[in-house]
């Protein structure tokens, strides 16, 4: 049963997994990065969520509402995950030196596995989208994980805007 699922998975999904692993590994090293690069992962998950929800549930307001509730909760958790991060703004380049982020790779892998698992389940049994419990779990978890990446990005963005040139700040500002 596993082989048909894996072989019918679009190539872009595997390419996305490789990209996410590379981003997660890179985040484990402290270094300089731009706010634009930091926005890539949250943007990918927001886009993936929008496409998935639109495809599966269309304009169903309750689906979008559940996903939004998940995002809200996730933003709070993502914000908290970076409470000990440090940043130094380089005023000449506008780039941020950030401390290592050991939470990103595991979060990316769990998020990918959860979203992939739900999408596979829905592909095998489309009627699951009508099951209220399955639907709520899918939307809340999908939104929650997306929110975690958004919350982390917002924390980096806030800290970078509050940083005086050459001054170190924790991510809380």
C-alpha distance (Angstrom), angle and dihedral (degrees) to the residues before:
residue distance angle dihedral
X1 . . .
X2 3.80 . .
X3 3.80 95.4 .
X4 3.85 96.1 61.1
X5 3.81 90.6 48.9
X6 3.78 93.4 50.1
X7 3.79 94.8 42.7
X8 3.81 92.6 48.5
X9 3.78 92.8 51.0
X10 3.81 110.2 111.2
X11 3.80 116.1 -109.7
X12 3.81 91.0 -120.2
X13 3.82 89.3 65.5
X14 3.82 91.6 57.4
X15 3.81 90.5 44.4
X16 3.81 88.5 51.9
X17 3.81 90.7 51.1
X18 3.82 91.6 51.7
X19 3.81 90.4 48.1
X20 3.81 92.5 48.8
X21 3.80 92.4 49.5
X22 3.81 90.0 49.9
X23 3.83 90.5 50.7
X24 3.78 91.8 47.5
X25 3.79 93.3 49.9
X26 3.81 91.4 46.7
X27 3.82 90.7 51.5
X28 3.82 90.1 59.7
X29 3.77 89.1 71.7
X30 3.78 120.3 69.6
X31 3.75 111.8 -120.6
X32 3.74 151.2 129.1
X33 3.77 119.6 -70.7
X34 3.77 140.0 159.4
X35 3.79 126.6 -112.2
X36 3.81 86.2 -119.2
X37 3.81 91.5 60.3
X38 3.78 90.6 46.6
X39 3.82 88.7 54.8
X40 3.82 95.0 57.3
X41 3.82 98.5 82.9
X42 3.81 96.7 45.5
X43 3.80 90.0 45.5
X44 3.82 91.3 51.8
X45 3.79 92.6 51.3
X46 3.80 93.7 44.9
X47 3.81 90.0 50.4
X48 3.81 92.7 45.4
X49 3.80 89.7 49.1
X50 3.79 94.3 48.8
X51 3.80 93.0 48.0
X52 3.82 92.5 45.8
X53 3.78 95.6 47.2
X54 3.77 93.3 43.8
X55 3.82 90.0 49.7
X56 3.81 95.6 45.1
X57 3.79 103.3 33.4
X58 3.80 107.7 14.5
X59 3.78 113.7 -162.6
X60 3.81 95.4 -15.5
X61 3.80 101.2 145.5
X62 3.81 93.1 -155.5
X63 3.82 90.9 57.6
X64 3.79 91.7 50.9
X65 3.81 89.6 44.3
X66 3.81 93.5 52.7
X67 3.78 91.4 46.9
X68 3.81 89.6 49.8
X69 3.82 91.8 50.4
X70 3.80 88.3 52.1
X71 3.80 90.4 50.0
X72 3.80 91.5 50.9
X73 3.80 92.4 52.3
X74 3.80 91.4 44.3
X75 3.81 93.3 51.0
X76 3.80 89.0 57.8
X77 3.78 92.2 49.6
X78 3.81 92.9 45.7
X79 3.79 89.6 50.6
X80 3.81 90.3 53.3
X81 3.80 93.8 47.6
X82 3.80 90.3 66.2
X83 3.78 97.4 46.4
X84 3.81 90.8 115.5
X85 3.80 98.4 40.4
X86 3.78 119.1 117.1
X87 3.76 128.7 -149.7
X88 3.75 136.0 -169.1
X89 3.78 116.6 -166.1
X90 3.81 116.3 -142.2
X91 3.81 101.9 -148.6
X92 3.80 94.4 -163.8
X93 3.83 94.3 57.0
X94 3.80 101.4 21.8
X95 3.80 87.9 -130.3
X96 3.77 126.1 135.2
X97 3.75 126.8 -130.8
X98 3.78 104.2 -145.6
X99 3.76 132.1 -172.8
X100 3.79 119.6 -115.0
X101 3.80 115.3 -73.0
X102 3.79 109.9 -149.2
X103 3.79 93.4 173.1
X104 3.80 96.6 65.4
X105 3.81 101.4 73.8
X106 3.81 96.3 48.5
X107 3.80 90.3 44.4
X108 3.79 91.7 50.3
X109 3.80 92.5 48.9
X110 3.81 94.3 47.0
X111 3.80 91.7 44.7
X112 3.79 92.1 49.5
X113 3.81 92.2 47.1
X114 3.80 93.2 48.8
X115 3.81 94.6 46.5
X116 3.81 91.8 43.5
X117 3.80 91.1 48.7
X118 3.80 93.3 50.5
X119 3.81 92.2 45.6
X120 3.82 91.1 49.8
X121 3.80 91.2 48.8
X122 3.80 90.4 50.2
X123 3.81 91.6 47.4
X124 3.79 92.0 51.8
X125 3.80 94.1 41.6
X126 3.83 113.0 20.2
X127 3.80 89.9 178.4
X128 3.82 88.1 74.1
X129 3.81 88.0 78.6
X130 3.82 87.1 71.2
X131 3.82 93.3 51.6
X132 3.81 105.8 99.9
X133 3.81 96.5 -149.2
X134 3.79 94.6 46.5
X135 3.77 91.2 45.0
X136 3.82 92.9 50.1
X137 3.81 92.3 47.7
X138 3.80 91.5 48.5
X139 3.80 95.3 47.3
X140 3.81 97.9 40.5
X141 3.81 93.6 46.8
X142 3.79 93.7 43.0
X143 3.79 90.7 48.8
X144 3.79 92.1 42.7
X145 3.78 94.4 54.5
X146 3.79 91.4 44.1
X147 3.79 88.4 50.5
X148 3.81 92.4 52.3
X149 3.81 90.3 59.0
X150 3.80 91.2 44.4
X151 3.81 91.4 49.2
X152 3.79 92.3 50.9
X153 3.79 90.5 48.8
X154 3.80 92.8 48.1
X155 3.80 89.9 50.7
X156 3.80 91.4 52.1
X157 3.79 90.7 45.9
X158 3.80 93.3 49.2
X159 3.78 92.8 47.7
X160 3.79 92.1 48.3
X161 3.79 91.1 52.1
X162 3.80 92.7 48.6
X163 3.79 94.5 46.3
X164 3.74 117.2 104.1
X165 3.81 111.1 -140.7
X166 3.80 110.4 -78.9
X167 3.81 92.9 3.9
X168 3.81 121.0 122.6
X169 3.76 118.0 -132.6
X170 3.74 133.8 177.6
X171 3.78 111.2 -119.5
X172 3.80 90.7 -100.7
X173 3.77 88.4 68.3
